Amino acid sequence: MSLDAKGAAALALHRFGLGPRAGSIAAIASDPRGALLAELDTPGAGQIVNAELLTSAGGARLNFAYNQQQQAKRIAARISDEQRKAATAVMTPMEEPKPEDAAAMAVPEPPAPAQVTPPQANVNREIIARIDTAVKADIGFVERLVWFWSNHFCVSADVVLNMAGAYEREAIRAHVLGRFGDMLLAAESHPAMLVYLDNFRSIGPMSVAGLLNKIGLNENLGREILELHTLGVRTVYTQDDVYRFAKTITGWTLRPMATDPEHGNEFLFNPRTHEPGPQTVLGKTYPQDGVEQGRAVLADLARHPATAAHVAFKLARHFSSDEPSPALVERLSKRFLDTEGDLKEIAKALVEAPETWDEQRLKLKRPSEWLISTWRAIGGGPVEARRVLDAHAYLGERFWRPSAPKGFSDEQSAWIDGLSQRLDIANRIGELVAARIDPAALVENSLASLASAETRQTIARAESRQQGITLALMAPEFQRR
């Protein structure tokens, strides 16, 4: 049976956005498709403007300077301790401690409260900015696109802690509705990606530095660009293509932080480490010198039909089902090629496709999506960075920390076993908000006619408001998008 207007609006908010807030279903019920398309044309869509947030290079310099200062303090303290011991060695032996002194010494000093370091404070600001943007978004379609592309071109905060948030702002948000080729270049040449996949120390074997120091090539970035970011695993390239492509991006490195306190960790092309001479990748020879050689390969990869097919499949899988319709994938791939990778046009194609409006809801929300849709539904106040990190970790999706360069899984099999942990969090939320939220109103505001009669009856029979809220947040209709 076809959904009514409110049901279609709720479907749009869950499938394309980050879940309804109070009043948002009614706000777009007259034209859900039009509301999604309008969000794509909103000035500044997907951007975070916050003067307190540092650039990725600034965050890295802050972290480097803090660690250097702490190391220097430890060295100074050790020297001072050694000097004190040397001075007391010539003094008379200490008297035996009095009983009352021994008792006092047996009681340990209470631990000092942990202080937030400047680097951690910077990370916390990035986390809060991202969560705040998602919670306050009218629909959240563009934000979902940011999250999709950030996962596609992922880095890990385990490696680039003070660059992960800024990387997303600089490489992903800046191009989320632009061209794929521009995002590709921004991501692959970004300091966070160069560090995460070790390209900053990749040296051409026949470069000046390679010949003098006998240091070799690192293929990590070249391989992941071909396998994950553009053409797709086991498609049109060979291992030789990986090897030669990796040579074209040698010399893509960073300014040293130890000797450049103003611009350290910014992108630097170092000709001493760049492999000289032409390189042939995918049957095409690139004679360009220096940094332009790698850029030329990336530009061609961005326009390749295999890239269009790979990206189209991932988008279709994300917004429709784990096994998307071949017709939808083909339509998105064609739009990609026809528009030269115009990401706004591809997003419009997603909204226009009948397959993405199927009433069957086959995608389980990832933990991050469920958490945000929960916070939006309950209308909570500001969140703490520590709670965000803890909740994500507990649900198995550590914040900005995928376990591998392929990013977090977009298939429900990876997340289905974590529903019991979601129940724990839903229970706690129900306890905290029971005094101000009516479960029936929560269902109506967040699901409307998406909620089945069985779900409504189950919630109505709850023994308490807390239990009713928990059941609403754990309802199959709320868990899926």
Sequence and secondary structure as in RCSB ss.txt:
>XXXX:A:sequence
MSLDAKGAAALALHRFGLGPRAGSIAAIASDPRGALLAELDTPGAGQIVNAELLTSAGGARLNFAYNQQQQAKRI
AARISDEQRKAATAVMTPMEEPKPEDAAAMAVPEPPAPAQVTPPQANVNREIIARIDTAVKADIGFVERLVWFWS
NHFCVSADVVLNMAGAYEREAIRAHVLGRFGDMLLAAESHPAMLVYLDNFRSIGPMSVAGLLNKIGLNENLGREI
LELHTLGVRTVYTQDDVYRFAKTITGWTLRPMATDPEHGNEFLFNPRTHEPGPQTVLGKTYPQDGVEQGRAVLAD
LARHPATAAHVAFKLARHFSSDEPSPALVERLSKRFLDTEGDLKEIAKALVEAPETWDEQRLKLKRPSEWLISTW
RAIGGGPVEARRVLDAHAYLGERFWRPSAPKGFSDEQSAWIDGLSQRLDIANRIGELVAARIDPAALVENSLASL
ASAETRQTIARAESRQQGITLALMAPEFQRR
>XXXX:A:secstr
    HHHHHHHHHHHTSS   TTHHHHHTT HHHHHHHHHTSTTTT    TTS  HHHHHHHHHHHHHHHHHHHH
HHHHHHHHHHHHHTTS       HHHHHHHHS          HHHHHHHHHHHHHHHHHHH SS HHHHHHHHHH
HHT   TTTSTTTHHHHIIIIIGGGTTSBHHHHHHHHHTSHHHHHHTTGGG   TTSHHHHHH      HHHHHI
IIIISS TTSS  HHHHHHHHHHTTTEEE  TTT TTTTTSEEE GGGS  S EEETTEEE   THHHHHHHHHH
HHT HHHHHHHHHHHHHHHT SS  HHHHHHHHHHHHHTTSBHHHHHHHHHH GGGG SS   B  HHHHHHHHH
HHHT     HHHHHHHHHHTT  TT  SSTT S  SGGGTGGGHHHHHHHHHHHHHHHTTT  HHHHHHHHTGGG
S HHHHHHHHT SSHHHHHHHHHHSHHHHB 
